[in-house]
Amino acid sequence: MTAHGERSRVENRGLVEMGSDHWLDALLGRVPHRPAALATPPAGSGLRPVPGDRGLPFVGMGAHTARYGPAFLLALMRRHGPVSWWRAFGRRIVAVSGPEAVQVVLANRDKAFVSGWPSVIGPWFDGGLLAMDAPRHLADRRLVQAAYGEGAVDGYLRLMAEDLDERLDRWPVGARFELVGAVRELSGQITARAFLGVPYDGVGKRVVDAAEECIRAETALARVRLPGTRWHRAHRARAWLIRHLGEAVPEARARAGEDFLSVLSRVEGFDDRQVALHALFTVIASHDTTTAATLASAYFLGKHPDWRERARAEAAGAPTRDAAAVDRLTTLDLVVRESIRLVSPSPILMRVAARDTEVLGHHIPAGQLVSVCTGVNQLMPELWSRPDRFDPERFEHAEDRGRRLAWAPFGWGGHKCIGMRLGMLKVKATLAALLRRCEWSYPESYEAPWRFTSLPAPRDGLPTVLHRV
Ligand code: HEM
């Protein structure tokens, strides 16, 4: 291929563009946009209505959302600007994209927006920070912060490392297996001891399974508590989790351990139920996000032998249990940052307008669900050179410097991820341990088919063969 051809070839096409190869893409491509305004602004306000698309009657553009994720929202922004709306899953959703619009909503200066997560996913975050608003959110966040101090986080990593090597040793070598399931299971296995102070086998697995039941219910179509439904099972799982964790708190306090539950139980200001609810949300908030980040990074490492070798050489002498040593894995740091730029574990952040308000001169009516599209910013050619390319070096020469909200996979503003350092440590420690033991690669012709129904993961399970190094 010519130098020019090389430059113009779109990489990671499925992440930055809506597809056109599959029959389903052809079908979805034919759905008419049906432009319409969201709501009429109050007379004399000088505000403009939010432009957008109705899509198909009843279903709107829900299938587009699930299939293309941020690429669909990027196209929506191109069509209608940084504040637009579309219909999916039975509701009208406002999408705010681009640094200015995202900043207005996340900065939330006049408290016009509240958390939109409970209304989207259900009651699974209740009692956790992300479901709270000011002033309760600020008060609880100050207390919870004590469990995220540097010393505390170093302790969680030590506990994770106790299980990491032993669990990775059980992964198949020389045989094809699905990395998606394996990484998800591994994340749960190294969570139990670090967050709850219990070994995975036995009650740890039961807690992780019950938390996963709640996570899975986010995508349930039928939200009714009828026996046999996913929604009903998730309610039962949550009731058990709250009871079990509530009972575990006094014991956790007494053992004065290094695990999250034990550390949080010693923070003054919470009763046992509050500790249990914060711990439960922490398990939920950390499990899928770190799974998605680990998967994305493992995928890109598998596609890029140069980065794999560089990361492996650096990981060779770094003890996984030592947070300072994992912090110093700068190559993996670049790789993970670039991987979660392209595949953001949480590419949209949900808010609801608490009252009539405006974003960049567009009228947002009270009660309106708003999707803050940080994942779109991470793909915008206005903010990144060749955003389609996997190029960790862009962080080495600080391409994002001075571009606020160009890179925001951990959110921004009052709800910014409190577990960012721990999340990065967990993902880097997992990848370092894997690189030290194994080699893996994906053919150049293979592009993972990402799906965005819940947190992003390849639809095909990411078939992988490991070889011992
Ligand atoms: C790569 C891993 C992770 C990613 C990409 C991630 C992403 C995020 C994002 C985007 C938010 C903000 C959501 C919003 O504003 O609506 C958030 C909040 C949060 N995250 Fe993370 N997260 C990760 C790992 C973790 C870990 C390991 C923990 C805990 C151990 C954690 C705990 C939390 C909590 C408690 C909040 C709520 C903060 C608040 O509402 O004040 N996260 N995370």
Residues whose N, C-alpha, C, O or C-beta is under 5 A from the ligand:
A	BS01	HEM	L129 L130 R141 T282 A285 S286 T289 T290 A293 P345 S346 L349 M350 P409 F410 G411 G414 H415 K416 C417 I418 G419 L422 G423
